[in-house]
Amino acid sequence: MAVDQKSRKRSARAEAKRELIVACAMRHFAEHGYQGARIEDMAAELQIAKGSVFQHYGSKAGLFFECYKRAVSALPAWLQAPDDVKETGFFGVVRYWLDRTQHLIEEDWVPYRVVLVGNYGTDLDLKREINRFLVSEDPYGTLDFVEWGQQRGEVRADLDLETIVSLVDWTSAAIQDALVTEELDPGLFHRWRSQPERQRMRLDHFAVLLESAIGSGANTARAAVAAVDAV
């Protein structure tokens, strides 16, 4: 019995230490990027040995991958939109999250920055692990979201489900990343700096294109008309 209690205490201490390491590492990766973040700096801040970090996570890549998983789990899923937004339908929810892109900087800067680094600032091996994780775990609930849209009759059911899921995932992430990265790394998107009207136009056009591609019935026709009006 005493042995079991000691084992549980050691396990609890180890888990608490892992949590501290990840929290510290997320800040360092967010501030300095994958290449710029240094394990020795994290260890010094936590007042632990550098080897202790490797003992828990194996490598810098292993530590970052854990940070990436924590980061995406901290960001909202599609169907976590407010009920009144969900009442507007599938494309209303899409637009809601696109319009709230700015909050990713103001409220969730660290996790979103870690996601950006993982998506664009890591090597191919780590990116492969990240892609596998996103496909297998679906942290944003895109599969459920698309099926919800199909049940409402708003999303096409004549196309491969996984293809639609991938389209929503990758294109929505890309437009959000572009908008947010303008704030985090302005030099990357210098053409549209300080042009909120241009950002709004890009969101409008993206919403039209997405609905034209995967919207069903009247939704597709409405999106096509809107696309003509926007030209």
C-alpha positions as CSV (number, residue, x, y, z in Angstrom):
1,M,0.0,0.0,0.0
2,A,2.8,2.4,1.0
3,V,4.6,1.5,-2.3
4,D,1.5,2.4,-4.3
5,Q,1.2,5.8,-2.6
6,K,4.8,6.6,-3.2
7,S,4.4,5.6,-6.9
8,R,1.3,7.8,-7.2
9,K,3.2,10.7,-5.6
10,R,6.1,10.3,-8.0
11,S,3.7,10.1,-10.9
12,A,1.9,13.2,-9.9
13,R,5.2,15.1,-9.5
14,A,6.4,14.0,-12.9
15,E,3.1,15.0,-14.5
16,A,3.3,18.4,-12.8
17,K,6.8,18.9,-14.1
18,R,5.8,17.9,-17.6
19,E,3.0,20.6,-17.5
20,L,5.5,23.2,-16.3
21,I,7.9,22.3,-19.1
22,V,5.2,22.5,-21.8
23,A,3.8,25.8,-20.5
24,C,7.3,27.3,-20.6
25,A,8.2,25.8,-23.9
26,M,5.0,27.1,-25.6
27,R,6.0,30.6,-24.7
28,H,9.5,30.2,-26.0
29,F,8.4,28.6,-29.2
30,A,5.8,31.3,-29.7
31,E,8.3,34.1,-29.1
32,H,11.4,32.7,-30.9
33,G,10.1,30.1,-33.4
34,Y,11.2,26.5,-33.6
35,Q,14.8,27.1,-34.6
36,G,15.3,30.1,-32.3
37,A,13.9,28.5,-29.1
38,R,16.6,26.9,-27.0
39,I,16.1,24.0,-24.6
40,E,18.8,25.4,-22.3
41,D,16.9,28.7,-21.9
42,M,13.8,26.8,-21.0
43,A,15.6,24.7,-18.5
44,A,17.3,27.8,-17.0
45,E,13.9,29.5,-16.5
46,L,12.5,26.4,-14.8
47,Q,15.7,25.9,-12.8
48,I,16.0,22.3,-13.9
49,A,18.7,20.4,-15.8
50,K,18.6,20.5,-19.6
51,G,18.7,16.7,-19.5
52,S,15.5,16.6,-17.5
53,V,13.6,18.1,-20.4
54,F,15.0,15.5,-22.8
55,Q,14.1,12.8,-20.2
56,H,10.5,13.7,-20.4
57,Y,10.1,14.5,-24.1
58,G,13.1,12.8,-25.8
59,S,14.1,15.7,-28.1
60,K,13.4,19.3,-29.1
61,A,11.1,18.0,-31.8
62,G,9.2,15.8,-29.3
63,L,8.8,18.7,-27.0
64,F,7.5,21.0,-29.8
65,F,5.1,18.3,-31.0
66,E,3.6,18.1,-27.5
67,C,3.3,21.9,-27.5
68,Y,1.6,21.9,-30.9
69,K,-1.0,19.3,-29.7
70,R,-1.7,21.4,-26.6
71,A,-1.9,24.6,-28.8
72,V,-4.5,23.2,-31.2
73,S,-6.6,21.8,-28.3
74,A,-6.6,25.3,-26.8
75,L,-8.2,26.8,-29.9
76,P,-11.9,26.6,-30.5
77,A,-13.6,24.0,-32.6
78,W,-16.1,24.9,-35.4
79,L,-19.2,23.9,-33.5
80,Q,-18.2,25.8,-30.3
81,A,-19.7,28.9,-32.0
82,P,-22.5,30.5,-30.0
83,D,-26.0,29.0,-30.5
84,D,-27.3,32.1,-32.2
85,V,-24.5,31.9,-34.7
86,K,-25.2,28.2,-35.4
87,E,-28.8,29.1,-36.1
88,T,-27.5,31.0,-39.1
89,G,-26.2,27.8,-40.6
90,F,-23.0,26.2,-41.8
91,F,-21.6,29.1,-43.7
92,G,-22.7,31.5,-41.0
93,V,-20.4,29.6,-38.6
94,V,-17.6,29.7,-41.1
95,R,-17.9,33.5,-41.5
96,Y,-18.2,33.9,-37.7
97,W,-14.8,32.3,-37.1
98,L,-13.2,34.1,-40.0
99,D,-14.5,37.4,-38.6
100,R,-13.0,36.6,-35.2
101,T,-9.6,36.0,-36.6
102,Q,-8.3,39.0,-34.8
103,H,-9.1,37.4,-31.4
104,L,-6.4,34.8,-32.2
105,I,-3.9,37.5,-31.7
106,E,-5.5,39.3,-28.8
107,E,-6.8,36.4,-26.7
108,D,-4.9,33.3,-27.9
109,W,-1.6,34.6,-29.0
110,V,0.7,31.9,-27.6
111,P,-1.2,28.8,-28.9
112,Y,-2.0,30.3,-32.2
113,R,1.6,31.4,-32.7
114,V,2.8,27.8,-31.8
115,V,0.3,26.5,-34.5
116,L,1.7,28.9,-37.0
117,V,5.3,27.8,-36.2
118,G,4.3,24.2,-36.5
119,N,2.5,24.7,-39.9
120,Y,5.2,26.8,-41.5
121,G,8.4,26.9,-39.5
122,T,9.4,23.3,-38.8
123,D,11.3,20.6,-40.8
124,L,9.6,18.0,-43.0
125,D,9.8,15.1,-40.4
126,L,8.1,17.2,-37.8
127,K,5.6,18.5,-40.3
128,R,4.8,14.9,-41.2
129,E,4.0,14.1,-37.6
130,I,1.8,17.2,-37.3
131,N,-0.1,16.3,-40.5
132,R,-0.8,12.8,-39.2
133,F,-2.0,14.2,-35.9
134,L,-4.4,16.7,-37.6
135,V,-5.8,14.0,-39.8
136,S,-6.2,11.3,-37.1
137,E,-7.4,13.5,-34.3
138,D,-9.4,16.2,-36.1
139,P,-8.8,18.7,-33.2
140,Y,-11.1,21.4,-34.7
141,G,-14.0,18.9,-35.2
142,T,-14.2,19.6,-38.9
143,L,-15.6,16.2,-39.8
144,D,-18.5,16.7,-37.3
145,F,-19.0,20.2,-38.6
146,V,-19.3,19.2,-42.2
147,E,-21.7,16.3,-41.4
148,W,-23.7,18.9,-39.4
149,G,-23.8,21.1,-42.5
150,Q,-24.9,18.1,-44.6
151,Q,-27.7,17.2,-42.2
152,R,-29.0,20.8,-42.5
153,G,-29.0,20.4,-46.2
154,E,-26.5,23.2,-46.6
155,V,-23.4,21.3,-47.7
156,R,-23.2,19.0,-50.7
157,A,-23.6,15.3,-50.1
158,D,-22.6,14.2,-53.6
159,L,-18.9,14.8,-53.0
160,D,-16.4,12.7,-51.0
161,L,-16.8,13.6,-47.3
162,E,-13.1,13.5,-46.6
163,T,-12.4,15.8,-49.6
164,I,-14.8,18.4,-48.2
165,V,-13.3,18.1,-44.8
166,S,-9.8,18.7,-46.1
167,L,-11.0,21.6,-48.3
168,V,-12.7,23.4,-45.3
169,D,-9.7,22.7,-43.0
170,W,-6.9,23.8,-45.2
171,T,-8.4,26.7,-47.0
172,S,-9.9,28.2,-43.9
173,A,-6.7,27.8,-42.0
174,A,-4.8,29.4,-44.9
175,I,-6.9,32.5,-45.0
176,Q,-6.8,32.9,-41.2
177,D,-3.1,32.3,-41.1
178,A,-2.5,35.0,-43.8
179,L,-4.6,37.5,-41.9
180,V,-3.0,36.8,-38.5
181,T,0.5,36.6,-39.9
182,E,0.1,40.1,-41.2
183,E,0.0,41.2,-37.6
184,L,2.6,38.9,-36.3
185,D,5.1,39.1,-39.2
186,P,4.1,42.2,-41.2
187,G,6.9,42.0,-43.7
188,L,5.4,38.7,-45.1
189,F,2.2,40.4,-46.3
190,H,3.3,44.0,-46.9
191,R,0.9,44.7,-49.7
192,W,-2.2,44.6,-47.4
193,R,-0.8,46.2,-44.3
194,S,-3.1,48.8,-42.7
195,Q,-5.8,48.0,-45.3
196,P,-8.8,46.6,-43.3
197,E,-11.1,47.1,-46.3
198,R,-8.8,44.8,-48.4
199,Q,-8.9,42.2,-45.6
200,R,-12.7,42.4,-45.5
201,M,-12.9,42.0,-49.3
202,R,-10.6,38.9,-49.0
203,L,-12.9,37.3,-46.4
204,D,-16.0,38.1,-48.4
205,H,-14.5,36.5,-51.5
206,F,-13.3,33.5,-49.6
207,A,-16.8,32.9,-48.2
208,V,-18.3,33.2,-51.6
209,L,-15.8,30.8,-53.2
210,L,-16.2,28.2,-50.4
211,E,-20.0,28.3,-50.6
212,S,-19.8,28.1,-54.4
213,A,-17.7,25.0,-54.1
214,I,-19.4,23.0,-51.4
215,G,-22.8,24.6,-50.9
216,S,-25.9,22.6,-51.9
217,G,-28.9,23.7,-53.9
218,A,-30.0,27.2,-53.3
219,N,-26.8,28.0,-51.3
220,T,-24.7,27.3,-54.4
221,A,-26.9,29.5,-56.6
222,R,-26.9,32.3,-54.1
223,A,-23.1,32.2,-53.8
224,A,-22.7,32.2,-57.6
225,V,-24.9,35.4,-57.8
226,A,-22.9,37.0,-55.0
227,A,-19.7,36.1,-56.8
228,V,-20.9,37.9,-60.0
229,D,-22.0,41.0,-57.9
230,A,-18.6,41.1,-56.2
231,V,-16.6,41.3,-59.5
